Structure formats: structure tokens, C-alpha cells
């Protein structure tokens, strides 16, 4: 729930009258808060938590109806639906367990996961993870998974005859039958260069692949918990937190022969200056092992193979003048034990699939066109086909919409399995012969169908969403909007949100929510009542709220994405401004002289950057948990987009370096225990603002981690926009200890 603001009941009638004159008054805050509650549980008949139950040969899903939350089992043969279990019995068991009264029509079940035979439901209740035996309705607690996964002290060979382990930094083996028979396989291990305990046995139990590790001294960051719950005095926390430019582990792949009790020298000359190596994987016939090499700087990513003589060869080489998006778009599938390899690449400017021979020679491009492969669902080696998610192929649709396709490995026979104008989410049965497809748009509620897995033909409509209860609250459907970006050609997609009492005769300040992280795209594509960001509630205060994905974000072309390269301060702002101006031209009630912006993390960096680099357009910003200088933030994320080694581009994109040029109204929000972005990044901005004698507001939230600021931060953010965009003084919340939220 959103924060509840104190309201003097005695002022209610006065406020109602005042609301006719200006927004941002108490009644608007009341309406914003009331809307949050009104939106809850008002979308009916949407299939969620869809699963295929392999043993039962049925589908499971949940849906909310006017009768509450229902749990459904669907038999794809005949399309018969039935309750997955007796909700009354379930509610009684959960009531007995929790010592609370549980409503059978509204079971407080989170993340339901049904067993493959349909007889056990795993779910979260409050902070507990529980199993319910659906034959006896007995509840049991799910054992907690250990937080730290440490390697076993000894790893057993596949044939069970040998144990491998590390002793005095070196690799040893011993007989599983007789521990007195032990052998030292390496002799060069030391504290400065030790062998990793993750030893990988070959399938024939005759070889071991391992990594020798040279580890630098770790960088520690420190946090002060000012107000711990268990003591008066503050606590000092520390954690390992490598930053751009820091040294990283360097790995030397190593090979050991068990029968000969010896180490084979491995040629590692092809893998200098590593950012990372993936764990070794043996070929099924034990002829070699492979790993993937990411060179520091993320511009070279290769598949490497080591044979039994220690020779290393580069099988696939992926290079980029900007970055290889290894963290999101990398895909590899080895066919026939590595005789062929399916590989994802953006080499032609779009994310597509390619088929390589084991020698590394390209056999053919599998997918091609001005659209992108988003995710591979399945590779059918027998039929030599691929099932995948793609975006941007369907003309006239939002290019971010996910659709489903099949294609042969030779690139022929592209088959559409979904096509309706919406964002699709599929759940397949185990042999991919049919699937449940739930699709919707931000401006169109969901439809759920069962489809044929070979043709995409709709076999049966399962659910059609009913949003009339939501519309009865006065809630406004967001408008999906697109406009040309900075180049005058590329479509920029987003949405526009209006308040329930929207009046086109009035003028409305505009607030943009921004998250411009290059690792993904961020405007929601499915139909939802609201997001955790509370954009609809914010609009209720008297604003038009917008969100869009500008250039520099992912899931479009490589050129679209590359705008971010060594240039995170860009944030897609030329496209965002063009998007908002196009909307303002179409809708004159959007007051483009009063534009605000807010965001968190990378969005915190961007929202402050709006005032520093685009003050002619953005006038008010609220920045939460910002990584304001990319040299201060986590290594992997920042080096991938800003490059390595560290160069002048980091300072050019730094809010700290440019803080003195601040114009407009700024509120900075920070959690003192932010372990995602170093809080000192925000404090360094403040240092520069103070030295430049700049006026700004700052909220530090004790005990809070990486966030938008929590309920109190949202309270302050709303007040800040009301004051500086609407020109209305926010209510004086300290005048009353009580909270009253009247019904609309």
C-alpha cells in the first residue's frame, strides 16, 4: 500500500471546495491514496502463475474473479477446467497453521507452485514458504535453502572411484575405497595463486579440469547503520564491492590426467586480461572441455576449447567496437556434443541466431531481419528446429511485443505461433505440442488461449479479462503513445497516464518516470492496474505522467542500443524530450513549461542529469539512490556500458563533476544502507552542490537500502512535485496525529 497521509477531518468540506480551484490539495492526496486501494483486485479472469504439470498432463493457473482467487486445473484434451483443490479445506488448514482467520475466497497465497502430479502446492504466506499436501491438506514448512553455497571439500568422480580435493592450495586425488592412496597432481599452488575447489571431472572419470586463481585484494565498501533495532550505538557494515578499474581474478585453465597422476600444461596465451571465465564443461565423450572467455572491456567474448594435449583453440569469436551484451543477450547451445553450435550475435545489427560448425566456421544464419530474438525456448535436435521469442517482426505493432516463432536450423520454415497485437507470454507442455498463451497491451486487457504448438492455431479461448470493476473506480486506461526520436525516423514508444478527474480544458504539469539502464527496456507492455511506482496515484495529484524507452536502452537494434556506449549521461534524453513535445503538440493541456522527472538507481543518475544537462526542458527532479558517478558504482554494470580502461568518458557522464551547473529544483533521496549503489556517490554530489552554493533538498532514510525512498520518500516526492510544479504549498502533515481517508 502507498503511504497514508494525516488528514484533519474538520477540513474535509473546506478542502472539497478548495479542490475546485487548484489541484495538489488535501482532497487530491486523499484521492491518490484511495485510488491505490480501489485498484486492488479489480481485474478479473486473467490467467496467472501458469504451469504445465508434466506428470498430471494438465495445466495449472490462478485467476481472480468476482468470487475471489481461484486455482484452476485445465485438461488440454477436451478443455475441461476444474478446481485444483478445495479452497475451504485449504483455508481451514492455513487458519489453523497461522492462528488467523483465512478467507477461502481470497487465499493469501503468493508465488504458488504446483507439483508435477498436482498433489502438492508450494506457496509463500507472509514470510514463510509452505507446502500443502492436497490429499490431506497438511501444511509443512519448506526447508530454507542455505544462503551461501560453498563447494564440497571433496568431489567424487562419475564412476565413484576417486575423490578430488584441494590441499595446501594444490589439487589432490585419493581413492574412494582407500584414503591412504592419495596423490598430489599439482605443485605450483600458493596463497598468491591457488587452485579453485570447483574441480570438474570428465564423464569417463579419467581427467579433471580446474582453474588456478590469482586473486587481488578485494575492495571493501562501508555502510553505517545509524539506528539498529537491537542496540543504541551504530553499526559498521562492510562488503566486497569491486568498482570500475579495480583488479579482478585471473584464471588459468588447468588439466589433470588421473591414471597418469600428472598435470598437462595448458596453453592459456589466448585469454589475457580476463574479465571472467565461465566454469569448464566437458564434452560428453571426454575428448575436451570448453569454457567462455570475456575479455576485460566486454568487446571480445569467445568460446574456447581445450583438448587432452593442453592445446587451446578459439571456437567462436564475438567482437564489437562498442560492447558485447554478454549479461543479457548471450546464447549458446551445443548440438551433438559440440559438433555444431547455435550462437546469438548482433553482428548484422540485430540480435539473431547463427549456426557454427565445431571448427568455428559459420554454416548459416538462422534468423534474419530488422527484428530481434529475445529468448530461445527450446532446441529440437531431432527435428533441427528452434522455438523462440522474438520482437519487432509484426508490422504496425509495438516493436517490444513478444511473439512466438519456430524456425529450422538452416534458416528455412519460419512459422508464427502467435500474432495478435499484444505482448504474449507462453507456457508450453513438455513436448511443445500445445501451449497456453496470455496476451495483452497496456491499453487492452488480457486474453488467454490454448494454442497448437506446431501451427499457433487457437484451440480454445480459456479466459477473457473483465476490467469493468476497475473502470467503475474512474481509473483511466493509459494511452500507448509513440513519436519519432532524435533522428526523426525511429519510433520511441511509451505511455501517458491521466488523473481520474482529467479535464482537457485545464493545464497539467508533466512528470516523467525514468529508468534508462542499458541492460533492458522498461515501459510495461502488459495490462496492469498500476505498478509499484504509483504512477496513477501520482497523476491524481494533478499531473500528466509519462514513461518511454529512449535510445540507449535494449531490445531494439544494435545501433539503437549503442547510443549509451561511453555516454550514460545521454539517457535517451533527446528522444524523451521529442516524445514529450510530440505529446504536448497533440494535447495542448500538457504544460511543457512545467516538466518534472524522477527515478531511482540508474534512473536516479538520469533524473539529476536531466537538470544538469537539459535544464531548458526539465525544471524539477527527484533523484533516489543514484549512481551519480559511474566510477563509484559496481564494476560489471558500468564497465560494460562505459568501457575499460577508465577514461575521460566517465568524468563526462558524472553528475558529481557537473553538479555546479545545477538549475531547477532538486530533491535527493538516499537510504543509508544502500548496498547496491555506494551511498557515497550521492554524498559526493551533495559535497559539490554545497561548495557551489546551490539550493537543493535532501532526505536520508535511516535503515533503508536501495530504493525509491519507501513510503516516506514517496510522501516527500509527491509534496516536492506539488510545490514546485503545481505551485501549491503541500498540506501541513504535522498538525494531526490521525489518518482519515474518505471514500470517494
Buried (B, 14 or more C-beta within 10 A) or exposed (E): EBBBBBBBEEBBEEBBEBBEEBBBBBBBBBBBBBBBEBBEBBBBBBBBBBBBBEEBBBBBBBBBEEEEBBBBBBEBEEEEBEEBBEBEBBBBBBBEBBEEEBEBEBBBBEEBBBBBEBBBBBBBBEEEBBBBBBEEBEBEEEEEEEEEEEEEEBBBBBEEEBBBBBEEBBBBBBEBEEEEEEBBBBEEBEEEBBBBBBBBBBBBBBBBBBBBBBBEEEEEBEBEBEEEEEEEEEEEEEEEBBBBBBEBBBBBBBBBBBEEEEBBEBEBEEBEEBBBBBEBBBBEEBBBBBBBBBBBBBBBBBBBBBBBEBEBBBBBEBEBEBBBBBEEBBBBBBBEEBEBBBBBBBBBEBBBBBBBEBEBEEBEBBBBEEBBBBEBBBBBEEEEBBBBBBBBBBEEBBBBBBBBBBBBBEBEEBBBBBBBEBBBBBBBBEEBEBBBBBBBBBEBBBBBBBBEBEEBEBBBEBBEBBBEBBEEBBBBBBBBBBBBBBEEEBEBBBBBBBBBBBEEEEBBBBBBBBBBBBBEBBBBBBBBBBEEBBBBBBBBBBBBBBBBBBBBBBBBBBBBBBBBBBBBBBBBBBBBBBBBBBBBEEBEBBBBEBBBBBBBBBBBBBBBBBBBBBBEBBBBBBBBBBBBBBBBBBBBBBBBBBBBEBEEBBBBBBBBBBBEEBEBBBBBBBBBBBBBBBBBBBBBBBEBBEEEEBEBBBBBBEEBBBBBBBBEBBBBBBBBBBBBBBEBEBBEEEEBEEEBBBEE
